Amino acid sequence: MASGGLARRDYLAGASIAIALLALYTANGTIVTTHDATSNTFLAANVVQEGRLWFSPSRDPQLFLWHLPGPGSRGEALHLTSLDPEARRRYALGELVAEPIYAVAPSVRTDPRTGEPLYVSTYGVGAGLAAVPLLAWARIFVPDLRKNPEWLWYGAKFAASLFTAASAAFVFWACRRWLALGPSLVLALAYGLGTCNWSMSSQTLWQHGSNSFFLALGTWILARAPEGLDRVRSGACGFAFAAATACRPTSLVYLVAVAAYLLVAERRALAAYVAGAVPILAAIASYQWYYLGSPLRSAQEETATWGGSFLEGLAGLLVSPSRGLFVFSPFFVFSLFGAVAAWRDRRYAVLRPLTLAVAALLAVHAKWSVWWGGDCYGYRVIADVAPALVLFLVPVASWVMERRALAGLFLAACGWAILLQGLGAWAYDVEWNEPLSYVVVSPAGSVSLTSPQEARALAKATGATKVYTEECSLASRCHGRLWSITESQPVFYFTHFWEARRALVEQTESMIAWWR
């Protein structure tokens, strides 16, 4: 038997799961094109090559949009991957203005050599630092990652895929605390293939891949609590949940919830748990104090707005046809019963703090005014609940599998989820999130529609004098698209799979060329 109650075959099975998932996550050969991953990716490259955590217009021109002074020139902004001598001269004279993309935020620091303001990643440093070892390996083959975007972006995707795949191994080992080998394999594969881990977290260097890795690691350590959390394990558990917080600030709810649980249930382990978390938390606070002026300031928190409707946000996160957790991973419905069972059965007491953390995380994101998470596929914004939700299936696994009808329903839900996640991984091309509105102008007035077929029919019926298109934001006129079944992401990508797949391949190629 291996240490910690796991046999050698369990460790081999977990490693095999991770390797198989890593191969599958990278098999599509594409990358999700989003600026959300830009600062994480370039932060890792800057640390590898120059050891710096900040950005500046002159040294990182690719993270800024360049235009002439004056508000009227912003519509003609240029993307520059380097500054030639003439551009540098004009920038120094104020004849060329650098405006940061949303992925970077201003700091309180300036470059002592040039006097220009310094910027930091809007999404913190955790995800970027986690990818440093992988990009350091990639740099062996190229002298400058930032001038070799294929190595940079595919290296960053490989890091995200590796973290996500490895998190499935920890989920598997945590399940083995209570379940036999077969059910544990089923749940680990449902986690790796039937959640947004496949379609989103593994496809570019979001915060989610490394965050899920550390959450799953902390959960695995916590699952061993019935054996007794000694000082080393307690410290490692605190370190893991603190590292998750460094990757994504909302994971603080996990760190606090587990600390509260240890305070009540296993107080002797609390001191070591806190000691393990303190170095990471101190590093985060120091970074924020130095660059943002306060240990409590977070660029990501400050750019978020919380004026949304809580009820709409919660409903959207759970059942929106294009964002709902229970639409894209319907087997998680069974997790609700498992969460209740964890509070009724002391065998699963260590899962109780995770239920509170998931509830808090859902509440936070439901109140976010952009609860749908911008340009993404499915419930990407709450992908971090997946490690805990899979563990909530453990208390009801026997109850489900011993009943043929429930077992069939559960496996069918897993199959549907895997189908949708594979669809997103191979075809999501961001176009669904950037819909066009077809405006039909007739003597009776103007009408805005999102369907070109409906627009043509209306134009013909009303004798339209003009028909034109314009961008339609999900935050305003096209908000209803998030609730439409006929225009939902599953329907769209099922019916436009090959068209979307070609677009995704082209977008990946264009992105690499754009950063060159």
Residue, then its C-alpha position, 0 to 999 in steps of 0.5 A: m500500500a502507498s502512503g496515505g491509504l492509497a495503493r500504488r495502482d491508485y496513484l498510477a490511475g490518477a497519473s494516467i487520468a491526468i496524462a490522458l486528459l492533457a493529451l485530449y485538452t491539447a489535441n484540438g490545436t487551437i487556443v481561445t482568443t481572449h485578452d483575459a489571458t494576455s496579461n497572465t501569459f506575458l507576465a509569465a514571459n516577463v518573469v522568465q526573461e527579465g524577472r519583472l512583475w510589471f508592464s510598461p508601454s515602452r517595454d511591453p507595447q503589445l499590451f497597449l493601444w497606440h493613438l495620437p493625442g485627443p479623444g477623436s483619435r482612439g477609433e484609429a488606435l494601432h496595435l504595436t508589438s515593438l517600438d521603432p526609434e521614430a515611435r519611441r521619439r514620438y512617445a517621449l514627446g507626447e505625440l503618441v499615446a499608449e492606452p492599456i488594454y483591459a487586462v492590465a491596470p495602472s500601478v502607483r509605481t513609475d519606472p525610475r529609468t524612464g519616468e513612465p507609469l508602470y502597470v500590473s496584471t488586472y488578474g493578479v500574479g498567481a496564474g502567471l507565476a504558476a506558468v513560469p516553470l513551463l515557459a522557462w522550459a519553452r525558452i530553452f528553444v527560443p531566445d525571446l518568448r515574446k517575439n515567438p508567439e507560437w512558443l509563448w501562447y501554445g506554451a501558456k496553453f500547455a501550462a493551463s491544460l497541465f494544471t487542469a488535467a492534474s486537478a482531475a488526478f487530485v479529484f480522483w484521489a479524493c474520491r478514493r477516500w470513500l469510493a471504490l476504484g470504478p466509481s472514482l474513475v467515473l467521477a474524475l472523468a466526469y470532472g475532466l470531460g464534462t465540465c468547463n475544464w475541457s472547453m474553457s479552463s484548459q484552452t488558454l491561460w485563464q486564472h481557472g486552470s491553476n486555481s482548480f489545480f490548487l483547489a483540488l490539491g487542497t480538497w484532496i489533503l482535506a479529504r484525508a482529515p479522518e486519518g488525522l491532519d498532522r502539521v505537515r498536511s495541515g500546512a500543505c492544505g493551507f498553502a494550497f487554498a492560499a495559492a488558489t486565492a493568489c490565482r483567483p481572489t474569489s477562492l478566498v472563500y474556500l480558504v476561510a471556510v476550511a479555516a472555520y471548519l478546522l476551528v470547530a472540528e479539528r482545532r489542533a490542525l488550525a495553527a499549522y493550516v494558518a502557518g501554511a497559508v501565511p507566506i502566500l497571503a503575505a506575498i499577495a499583500s506585499y505585492q498589492w501594497y507595493y504596486l497598488g498602494s494598499p495590501l487590501r487593493s486588488a486590480q481585479e476586484e476594483t474593475a468588477t461592478w456589483g450592481g447586477s440583479f442577484l436573482e437574475g445572476l443566480a438563475g443565469l449561472l445555473v440555468s441560462p441556456s448559454r451559461g447555466l451550470f445545470v445546462f452544460s453539466p446537468f449531472f451536477v444536479f445530483s451534487l445538490f443532494g450530496a451537499v445535503a447528505a454531507w451535513r447529515d452523515r458525519r462520514y462526509a463532514v470534511l465536505r461541509p466547509l466546501t458547501l459553504a464556499v460554493a454557496a458563497l462563490l455563487a452568491v458573489h458571482a450572481k451579484w456581479s453585473v456581468w454574471w455571464g462572464g463576457d466572451c466565453y463558453g458555458y459557465r466559465v466564470i464559475a468553473d472553480v466550483a467544479p472540484a467541490l461539486v464533484l466531491f459532493l457526488v460522493p455521498v450519493a454515489s451508492w444511492v444513485m448507482e444502486r438504482r438503475a433508473l437514477a444510474g441511467l439518468f446520471l450517466a446520460a447527463c454525463g454523456w450530454a455534458i461531455l458532448l457539450q464540452g467537446l463541442g466547445a473545445w473544438a468549435y467555440d470561436v467567440e463569435w456567439n458572444e459578439p452578435l450582430s443586430y439586423v436593423v430593419v428601417s421601414p415607414a413604420g419605424s425601425v426594428s432590431l433583430t438578431s436573426p438574419q432570416e427574420a430580418r429579411a422576412l420583415a424587410k420584405a413584409t414591410g417594404a423596408t427602406k434600409v437594412y443594416t447591421e450593428e454590434c449588439s452587446l450582451a449587456s444591453r439590447c442583445h441581453g435576451r440572447l442569454w435566455s434564448i433556447t433557439e439562439s443558445q450556444p449549444v444550438f448554435y454550435f451544433t448547427h454551425f459546427w464546421e463553420a465555427r471550427r474553421a473560424l476557430v482555427e483561423q482565429t488562432e492563426s490570426m492571433i499568433a500573427w497579430w502578436r508577432 
